[in-house]
Amino acid sequence: MGVTENAGYGVYVHIPFCRHRCDYCAFATFTDRDHIIEDYLRALSTEIERAVSAAMPRATSIFVGGGTPTRVPPEDLVRVLAGIPVTSDAEITIECNPDDVTDEMMTRFIEGGVNRLSFGVQSMQTHVLKSLGRTHDPDNVHRSLEMARRAGFVDINLDIIYGVHGESVADWSATVRSILELQPTHVSAYGLTVESGTPLADDPARHPDNDLQAEMYEVADDLLVAAG
């Protein structure tokens, strides 16, 4: 059996490795397993080969998330993705940590057929990033986007989170405005949620305030709609 055609078929590829686990994260991730990256990618390729042999449809979209996909050597990641059959106009997205981005990585992704990036920015305020347990800073966001665009990327999504402990409405408004100045093609704004088993869940003093979060939602809605 071979590849079949099927409209709207999407593939999610999970890369579970991280340098540091964020305080709010409840995803299947590991911070101490870099030694098995090669084995994991080999197993992933085997699963893809099995799916293709079982008449896997051509994908119209691939999303590589985690974890931190940019924790993996870019040449190895694009080699794995090359095994997935895609349509000629497929959208292929990789989540990026601003800490990891290099010019070489961006070039490897472009050459490997990746045409969309999603950056986990979360905030443009240093104290808010620290509250979330993030390791990057706003300057890294600017640098990583410069490298992405220099390599030829046009379609870029920026993720941001609101309702973080210690974040004011003014902080959130400043983050949204800073994000818009970066001119991404898409912005994803998420309200912070508390997931059981996370450091955030174990610290009620840092849980989001529902009323404040609702106000922040309105701020984001107003600014993003006004920006088109």
C-alpha positions as CSV (number, residue, x, y, z in Angstrom):
1,M,0.0,0.0,0.0
2,G,1.1,3.6,-0.6
3,V,0.2,7.2,0.0
4,T,-3.4,8.2,-0.5
5,E,-5.0,11.6,-1.0
6,N,-7.3,13.0,1.7
7,A,-8.3,16.7,2.1
8,G,-7.3,18.4,5.3
9,Y,-5.1,15.7,6.8
10,G,-2.9,17.0,9.5
11,V,0.1,15.5,11.3
12,Y,1.4,16.4,14.8
13,V,5.0,15.4,15.6
14,H,5.9,15.5,19.3
15,I,9.5,16.3,20.4
16,P,9.5,15.8,24.2
17,F,12.9,17.2,25.0
18,C,13.5,20.5,26.9
19,R,16.4,22.3,28.5
20,H,14.1,23.5,31.3
21,R,10.5,22.7,32.2
22,C,8.3,25.7,32.6
23,D,6.4,26.0,35.8
24,Y,3.0,25.8,34.1
25,C,3.8,23.0,31.7
26,A,1.9,19.7,31.9
27,F,2.9,18.3,28.5
28,A,4.9,15.0,28.1
29,T,8.4,16.5,28.3
30,F,11.8,15.6,29.7
31,T,14.7,17.8,30.8
32,D,17.2,15.0,31.4
33,R,16.9,12.7,28.4
34,D,19.0,14.4,25.7
35,H,21.1,11.1,25.5
36,I,18.1,9.4,23.9
37,I,17.3,12.0,21.2
38,E,18.9,10.0,18.5
39,D,17.0,6.8,19.5
40,Y,13.8,8.8,19.7
41,L,14.2,10.2,16.2
42,R,15.0,6.8,14.8
43,A,11.8,5.4,16.4
44,L,9.8,8.3,15.1
45,S,11.1,7.6,11.6
46,T,10.1,4.0,11.9
47,E,6.6,5.0,13.0
48,I,6.3,7.3,10.0
49,E,7.5,4.5,7.6
50,R,4.8,2.2,9.0
51,A,2.1,4.8,8.6
52,V,3.2,5.4,5.0
53,S,3.1,1.7,4.2
54,A,-0.4,1.6,5.7
55,A,-1.7,4.2,3.1
56,M,-1.1,7.3,5.1
57,P,-2.7,10.3,3.3
58,R,-0.6,13.2,2.1
59,A,-0.6,15.8,4.9
60,T,-1.9,19.3,4.2
61,S,-0.3,20.4,7.5
62,I,2.5,19.3,9.8
63,F,3.0,20.8,13.2
64,V,6.1,19.9,15.2
65,G,5.6,20.7,18.9
66,G,6.8,19.7,22.3
67,G,8.7,19.9,24.4
68,T,11.1,21.9,22.5
69,P,11.6,20.9,18.9
70,T,14.6,23.3,18.5
71,R,16.4,21.2,21.2
72,V,17.0,18.6,18.4
73,P,19.7,19.2,15.8
74,P,17.9,20.8,12.9
75,E,19.4,18.6,10.2
76,D,18.1,15.5,12.1
77,L,14.6,17.0,12.5
78,V,14.1,17.9,8.9
79,R,15.4,14.4,7.9
80,V,12.6,12.9,10.0
81,L,10.0,15.3,8.5
82,A,11.1,14.4,5.0
83,G,9.6,11.0,5.5
84,I,6.1,12.4,5.8
85,P,4.2,12.6,2.5
86,V,2.8,16.1,2.0
87,T,0.7,18.0,-0.6
88,S,2.4,20.6,-2.7
89,D,0.9,23.4,-0.7
90,A,1.3,21.8,2.8
91,E,1.9,24.1,5.8
92,I,4.9,22.8,7.8
93,T,5.3,24.4,11.2
94,I,8.0,24.0,13.9
95,E,7.7,25.5,17.4
96,C,10.8,27.4,18.3
97,N,12.3,28.5,21.6
98,P,14.0,31.9,21.2
99,D,16.9,30.7,23.2
100,D,17.8,28.1,20.6
101,V,17.5,29.9,17.3
102,T,20.6,30.4,15.1
103,D,21.1,31.5,11.6
104,E,22.2,27.9,10.7
105,M,19.1,26.4,12.2
106,M,16.8,28.7,10.3
107,T,18.6,28.0,7.0
108,R,18.4,24.3,7.7
109,F,14.6,24.6,8.3
110,I,14.0,26.6,5.1
111,E,16.1,24.2,3.0
112,G,14.2,21.3,4.6
113,G,10.8,22.6,3.4
114,V,9.6,24.2,6.7
115,N,7.5,27.2,5.8
116,R,6.1,28.4,9.1
117,L,7.5,29.0,12.6
118,S,5.7,29.4,15.9
119,F,7.7,31.1,18.6
120,G,6.9,30.6,22.3
121,V,7.3,34.2,23.3
122,Q,4.7,34.2,26.2
123,S,5.6,37.7,27.3
124,M,7.8,40.7,26.5
125,Q,8.2,41.6,30.1
126,T,11.2,40.1,31.9
127,H,9.6,39.8,35.3
128,V,6.6,38.0,33.8
129,L,8.9,35.5,31.9
130,K,10.6,34.8,35.2
131,S,7.3,34.2,36.9
132,L,6.4,31.6,34.2
133,G,9.8,29.9,34.6
134,R,10.9,30.8,31.1
135,T,14.6,31.2,30.4
136,H,14.6,33.6,27.4
137,D,14.4,37.4,27.5
138,P,12.7,39.9,25.2
139,D,16.0,40.6,23.4
140,N,16.2,37.0,22.3
141,V,12.8,37.3,20.7
142,H,13.9,40.2,18.6
143,R,17.1,38.4,17.6
144,S,15.4,35.1,16.7
145,L,12.8,36.8,14.5
146,E,15.6,38.7,12.7
147,M,17.4,35.4,12.0
148,A,14.1,33.7,10.9
149,R,13.3,36.5,8.4
150,R,16.9,36.7,7.2
151,A,16.6,33.0,6.3
152,G,13.4,33.7,4.3
153,F,10.6,32.9,6.7
154,V,7.5,35.0,6.2
155,D,4.7,33.0,8.0
156,I,5.5,33.5,11.7
157,N,3.2,32.9,14.7
158,L,3.9,34.3,18.2
159,D,2.4,32.7,21.3
160,I,1.7,34.9,24.3
161,I,0.1,34.1,27.7
162,Y,-1.9,36.4,30.0
163,G,-3.0,36.2,33.6
164,V,0.5,35.5,35.0
165,H,1.2,36.2,38.7
166,G,2.8,39.6,39.0
167,E,1.5,40.7,35.5
168,S,-0.5,43.9,35.5
169,V,-3.0,45.0,32.8
170,A,-0.4,47.6,31.8
171,D,2.3,44.8,31.5
172,W,0.0,42.7,29.3
173,S,-1.0,45.7,27.1
174,A,2.7,46.5,26.6
175,T,3.4,42.9,25.6
176,V,0.6,42.9,23.0
177,R,1.8,46.2,21.6
178,S,5.4,44.9,21.4
179,I,4.2,41.7,19.7
180,L,2.3,43.8,17.1
181,E,5.4,45.9,16.4
182,L,7.2,42.6,15.5
183,Q,4.6,42.2,12.7
184,P,4.0,38.5,12.9
185,T,1.5,36.9,10.5
186,H,-0.4,35.4,13.4
187,V,-0.7,35.9,17.2
188,S,-2.0,33.2,19.6
189,A,-3.0,34.6,23.0
190,Y,-3.8,32.1,25.7
191,G,-5.1,32.6,29.2
192,L,-2.8,30.9,31.8
193,T,-4.4,27.7,33.1
194,V,-3.4,25.7,36.1
195,E,-2.6,22.1,35.4
196,S,-2.3,19.5,38.1
197,G,1.1,18.2,38.8
198,T,2.9,21.4,37.9
199,P,4.9,23.7,40.1
200,L,2.3,26.3,39.4
201,A,-0.5,24.1,40.7
202,D,1.4,23.6,43.9
203,D,1.6,27.4,44.5
204,P,-1.9,28.8,44.8
205,A,-0.5,32.3,45.4
206,R,0.5,32.3,41.7
207,H,-2.8,31.2,40.3
208,P,-4.4,33.6,37.9
209,D,-7.1,36.0,39.0
210,N,-10.2,35.3,36.9
211,D,-11.4,38.9,36.9
212,L,-8.0,40.3,36.0
213,Q,-7.6,37.6,33.3
214,A,-11.0,38.6,31.8
215,E,-9.9,42.2,31.6
216,M,-6.7,41.2,29.9
217,Y,-8.7,39.2,27.4
218,E,-10.6,42.4,26.5
219,V,-7.3,44.3,26.1
220,A,-6.0,41.7,23.7
221,D,-9.2,41.6,21.8
222,D,-9.3,45.3,21.3
223,L,-5.6,45.6,20.3
224,L,-5.5,42.6,18.0
225,V,-8.8,43.5,16.3
226,A,-7.6,47.0,15.8
227,A,-4.4,45.7,14.2
228,G,-6.4,43.6,11.8
